[in-house]
Amino acid sequence: MGDRVLTLPNLISLVRLVGVPLFLYLFLVVRADVAAVVVLAIGGTSDWVDGWIARRLEQVSRLGELLDPLADRLYILATLLAFTAREVVPWQFTGALLARELLLLGSLAVLRRYGYGPPPVHYVGKTATFLLLAAFPILLLAAAAPGVATAAGAIGWGLAWWGLVLYWVAGAMYVVQAGRLVRAMRSGGAPA
């Protein structure tokens, strides 16, 4: 893995990060829902682009491994809070996703205590993130366009619920992985 900073995948991740406050501004301040949907859709669908380009151009870097999940989490968190504020999603859904994040923060704190960084991203977590980031623009479309609300709502909520379930499955996998590392360290053996 490289330690290069100025790479195309890292630039894409940085642009995705800039999209988070832009989305919040468009959605909460000026209430330009169509523009907010576009920013959200681009941010969500470009999630896989940076990783694909990094592998294809052999530009995988430690910075990229940190920026990509950071951008994912910030998009999800910002979208959830904004959607909850405007009543696009109920607070219970937001609470379920935030509870998973708190669980992972606790797990990460334990890993750091033993000298480990965040665990590598698992395909289940990437799938959950993709589903959630695909669901959010569709849910916003359902809330903003009454003519397609029924179909968009059904599709959006289908993706959102599957995303929530897989998000928790991935979280459980990360906690199990962290537990194995800690037990291996405590027993004096090599990390599992």
Salt bridges, closest charged atoms under 4 A:
ASP33 OD1 - ARG86 NH1 2.88
ASP47 OD1 - ARG16 NH1 3.60
ASP47 OD1 - LYS126 NZ 3.29
ASP50 OD2 - ARG16 NH1 3.81
GLU65 OE1 - ARG62 NH1 3.22
ASP68 OD1 - ARG16 NH1 3.08
ASP68 OD2 - LYS126 NZ 2.67
ASP72 OD1 - ARG16 NH2 2.68
ASP72 OD2 - LYS126 NZ 3.59
GLU101 OE1 - ARG73 NE 2.70
GLU101 OE2 - ARG100 NH1 2.90
